[in-house]
Amino acid sequence: MAERADGSPEKLFLAALGAVSLTAERADELADSLAERGGLRRDEARALVRDLANRWRGDAVRLGERAGDSLQSVFTDLGLVRRAEYDELELRVAQLEHRLRLLEKRDED
């Protein structure tokens, strides 16, 4: 079902999950660890972690948008309407009923 290639929905979901769970404190700890093990300066490591977290968040947003588009397509295929469309039609019907009552009342007079 989910392909296992780079950029797959599964990888994007896991990246998004990681970004959400990565708190500022944890990000600092990770940056310190990277600085110690990778020979980076602490500010470079923090910038790297911050950049990765921002990228993950961006991927999560895009994944959510794609999922929303896919769901909307399925809903349309099933013949379902959006709530806003339903509310608009309901308002139009109420307006037409009101106009009809006014016309019927005028004819009675």
Backbone as CSV, one residue per row, in Angstrom:
resi,resn,N_x,N_y,N_z,CA_x,CA_y,CA_z,C_x,C_y,C_z
1,MET,0.832,-1.178,0.000,0.000,0.000,0.000,0.877,1.241,0.000
2,ALA,1.675,1.495,1.035,2.567,2.656,1.056,3.906,2.222,0.500
3,GLU,4.390,2.966,-0.504,5.668,2.597,-1.087,6.787,3.018,-0.161
4,ARG,7.918,2.347,-0.280,9.019,2.574,0.639,10.151,3.377,0.011
5,ALA,9.836,4.279,-0.909,10.853,5.093,-1.562,10.956,6.444,-0.860
6,ASP,12.048,7.185,-1.137,12.200,8.527,-0.582,11.022,9.370,-1.005
7,GLY,10.497,10.173,-0.077,9.359,11.024,-0.399,8.024,10.304,-0.355
8,SER,8.018,9.050,0.084,6.764,8.305,0.146,5.871,8.887,1.237
9,PRO,4.558,8.681,1.130,3.653,9.186,2.159,4.016,8.675,3.553
10,GLU,4.477,7.440,3.627,4.845,6.885,4.933,6.022,7.648,5.535
11,LYS,7.041,7.941,4.734,8.200,8.680,5.230,7.804,10.104,5.626
12,LEU,6.943,10.724,4.817,6.506,12.076,5.142,5.723,12.093,6.452
13,PHE,4.894,11.086,6.651,4.141,11.007,7.896,5.077,10.846,9.089
14,LEU,6.060,9.974,8.959,7.007,9.771,10.051,7.818,11.034,10.313
15,ALA,8.186,11.739,9.252,8.913,12.998,9.422,8.048,14.019,10.148
16,ALA,6.769,14.074,9.770,5.852,15.010,10.424,5.687,14.667,11.891
17,LEU,5.570,13.395,12.174,5.440,12.947,13.554,6.681,13.330,14.350
18,GLY,7.845,13.149,13.757,9.087,13.533,14.424,9.154,15.017,14.683
19,ALA,8.711,15.818,13.723,8.747,17.267,13.876,7.824,17.728,14.989
20,VAL,6.668,17.106,15.087,5.719,17.497,16.122,6.247,17.143,17.503
21,SER,6.891,16.002,17.610,7.353,15.559,18.924,8.676,16.185,19.339
22,LEU,9.315,16.894,18.434,10.606,17.491,18.729,10.398,18.834,19.427
23,THR,10.536,18.839,20.737,10.367,20.075,21.491,11.641,20.900,21.406
24,ALA,11.540,22.127,21.807,12.704,23.018,21.766,13.840,22.476,22.626
25,GLU,13.501,21.957,23.786,14.525,21.403,24.675,15.197,20.195,24.042
26,ARG,14.397,19.346,23.470,14.933,18.146,22.811,15.768,18.539,21.599
27,ALA,15.351,19.563,20.886,16.115,20.031,19.730,17.491,20.522,20.165
28,ASP,17.542,21.228,21.301,18.832,21.686,21.823,19.720,20.511,22.221
29,GLU,19.122,19.500,22.858,19.884,18.309,23.235,20.439,17.603,22.001
30,LEU,19.599,17.493,20.971,20.031,16.864,19.734,21.143,17.666,19.083
31,ALA,21.031,18.981,19.085,22.072,19.843,18.512,23.377,19.694,19.275
32,ASP,23.294,19.633,20.604,24.509,19.447,21.410,25.171,18.111,21.087
33,SER,24.352,17.074,20.944,24.881,15.750,20.615,25.539,15.752,19.239
34,LEU,24.891,16.398,18.276,25.473,16.494,16.937,26.784,17.266,16.966
35,ALA,26.831,18.316,17.763,28.038,19.129,17.852,29.197,18.303,18.419
36,GLU,28.902,17.509,19.447,29.941,16.687,20.066,30.428,15.584,19.130
37,ARG,29.492,14.875,18.525,29.851,13.724,17.691,30.290,14.116,16.287
38,GLY,29.706,15.173,15.751,29.957,15.512,14.358,31.033,16.556,14.145
39,GLY,31.585,17.067,15.217,32.625,18.068,15.076,32.097,19.410,14.598
40,LEU,30.820,19.667,14.826,30.227,20.941,14.436,30.248,21.904,15.616
41,ARG,30.223,23.182,15.293,30.039,24.159,16.368,28.590,24.063,16.824
42,ARG,28.373,24.444,18.069,27.041,24.309,18.647,26.005,25.128,17.862
43,ASP,26.340,26.337,17.453,25.380,27.155,16.708,25.104,26.575,15.325
44,GLU,26.113,25.941,14.705,25.889,25.279,13.414,24.947,24.096,13.571
45,ALA,25.178,23.317,14.626,24.331,22.150,14.878,22.891,22.582,15.161
46,ARG,22.720,23.658,15.934,21.370,24.149,16.224,20.686,24.628,14.950
47,ALA,21.437,25.310,14.085,20.868,25.780,12.816,20.453,24.593,11.956
48,LEU,21.269,23.543,11.949,20.950,22.339,11.181,19.671,21.687,11.703
49,VAL,19.567,21.529,13.005,18.372,20.913,13.606,17.144,21.781,13.342
50,ARG,17.294,23.089,13.480,16.179,23.998,13.223,15.726,23.909,11.759
51,ASP,16.706,23.837,10.838,16.390,23.719,9.414,15.661,22.411,9.118
52,LEU,16.134,21.324,9.694,15.480,20.026,9.479,14.064,20.012,10.041
53,ALA,13.891,20.579,11.219,12.555,20.620,11.825,11.609,21.444,10.957
54,ASN,12.094,22.571,10.430,11.251,23.394,9.548,10.894,22.642,8.273
55,ARG,11.859,21.910,7.741,11.593,21.116,6.538,10.554,20.042,6.823
56,TRP,10.670,19.377,7.970,9.710,18.341,8.342,8.310,18.938,8.491
57,ARG,8.258,20.108,9.112,6.948,20.762,9.280,6.342,21.102,7.926
58,GLY,7.170,21.579,7.014,6.692,21.880,5.659,6.175,20.642,4.966
59,ASP,6.901,19.525,5.120,6.452,18.264,4.531,5.117,17.837,5.132
60,ALA,4.969,18.044,6.434,3.718,17.666,7.104,2.554,18.490,6.566
61,VAL,2.788,19.778,6.346,1.727,20.639,5.802,1.347,20.179,4.402
62,ARG,2.358,19.921,3.563,2.076,19.474,2.191,1.350,18.134,2.189
63,LEU,1.746,17.240,3.079,1.078,15.947,3.168,-0.388,16.126,3.555
64,GLY,-0.641,17.014,4.510,-2.017,17.286,4.914,-2.837,17.871,3.782
65,GLU,-2.215,18.767,3.012,-2.923,19.360,1.867,-3.254,18.299,0.826
66,ARG,-2.278,17.419,0.558,-2.534,16.362,-0.432,-3.617,15.414,0.044
67,ALA,-3.602,15.095,1.333,-4.636,14.204,1.874,-6.004,14.866,1.763
68,GLY,-6.061,16.170,2.070,-7.331,16.896,1.950,-7.833,16.923,0.522
69,ASP,-6.927,17.144,-0.432,-7.314,17.142,-1.842,-7.826,15.772,-2.261
70,SER,-7.148,14.721,-1.803,-7.566,13.360,-2.148,-8.941,13.052,-1.574
71,LEU,-9.159,13.444,-0.327,-10.461,13.207,0.295,-11.558,13.983,-0.419
72,GLN,-11.267,15.235,-0.791,-12.269,16.030,-1.501,-12.622,15.373,-2.822
73,SER,-11.633,14.811,-3.489,-11.876,14.119,-4.754,-12.780,12.901,-4.543
74,VAL,-12.530,12.162,-3.482,-13.362,10.992,-3.169,-14.788,11.433,-2.853
75,PHE,-14.928,12.494,-2.060,-16.258,12.991,-1.710,-17.017,13.428,-2.953
76,THR,-16.327,14.104,-3.858,-16.954,14.553,-5.101,-17.394,13.358,-5.936
77,ASP,-16.525,12.346,-6.024,-16.870,11.138,-6.779,-18.088,10.433,-6.192
78,LEU,-18.248,10.523,-4.882,-19.396,9.901,-4.227,-20.658,10.754,-4.325
79,GLY,-20.505,11.959,-4.854,-21.655,12.838,-4.993,-21.971,13.633,-3.738
80,LEU,-21.023,13.708,-2.828,-21.232,14.468,-1.595,-20.875,15.928,-1.829
81,VAL,-21.508,16.812,-1.083,-21.228,18.242,-1.215,-20.549,18.746,0.052
82,ARG,-19.853,19.859,-0.094,-19.235,20.501,1.065,-20.309,21.154,1.924
83,ARG,-19.983,21.351,3.176,-20.920,21.985,4.104,-21.295,23.388,3.621
84,ALA,-20.330,24.150,3.137,-20.595,25.511,2.656,-21.576,25.494,1.482
85,GLU,-21.403,24.521,0.587,-22.323,24.403,-0.552,-23.729,24.054,-0.075
86,TYR,-23.813,23.157,0.885,-25.103,22.767,1.448,-25.781,23.969,2.109
87,ASP,-25.014,24.709,2.917,-25.576,25.877,3.597,-26.063,26.925,2.603
88,GLU,-25.305,27.107,1.525,-25.709,28.069,0.503,-27.022,27.649,-0.158
89,LEU,-27.140,26.376,-0.483,-28.387,25.883,-1.081,-29.549,25.991,-0.114
90,GLU,-29.304,25.701,1.141,-30.358,25.809,2.155,-30.855,27.254,2.255
91,LEU,-29.943,28.209,2.213,-30.314,29.616,2.254,-31.129,30.002,1.017
92,ARG,-30.688,29.541,-0.147,-31.420,29.851,-1.375,-32.836,29.283,-1.345
93,VAL,-32.996,28.076,-0.835,-34.333,27.467,-0.730,-35.192,28.275,0.234
94,ALA,-34.627,28.696,1.358,-35.388,29.498,2.321,-35.819,30.820,1.697
95,GLN,-34.932,31.430,0.907,-35.295,32.679,0.229,-36.421,32.453,-0.775
96,LEU,-36.333,31.370,-1.517,-37.389,31.066,-2.495,-38.718,30.792,-1.808
97,GLU,-38.686,30.061,-0.696,-39.919,29.795,0.050,-40.529,31.098,0.554
98,HIS,-39.682,31.996,1.034,-40.176,33.286,1.528,-40.830,34.086,0.397
99,ARG,-40.175,34.136,-0.745,-40.741,34.851,-1.895,-42.067,34.223,-2.337
100,LEU,-42.130,32.914,-2.331,-43.365,32.221,-2.716,-44.488,32.562,-1.746
101,ARG,-44.207,32.576,-0.448,-45.230,32.946,0.542,-45.709,34.377,0.314
102,LEU,-44.769,35.275,0.004,-45.157,36.663,-0.270,-46.068,36.747,-1.491
103,LEU,-45.742,35.993,-2.537,-46.577,35.986,-3.741,-47.953,35.396,-3.460
104,GLU,-48.008,34.308,-2.700,-49.288,33.676,-2.365,-50.136,34.616,-1.514
105,LYS,-49.481,35.312,-0.582,-50.209,36.240,0.287,-50.755,37.408,-0.552
106,ARG,-49.981,37.895,-1.507,-50.418,39.000,-2.366,-51.614,38.554,-3.217
107,ASP,-51.590,37.311,-3.704,-52.707,36.816,-4.508,-53.981,36.653,-3.693
108,GLU,-53.830,36.347,-2.398,-54.996,36.202,-1.525,-55.674,37.543,-1.289
109,ASP,-54.917,38.611,-1.276,-55.462,39.953,-0.984,-56.197,40.530,-2.126
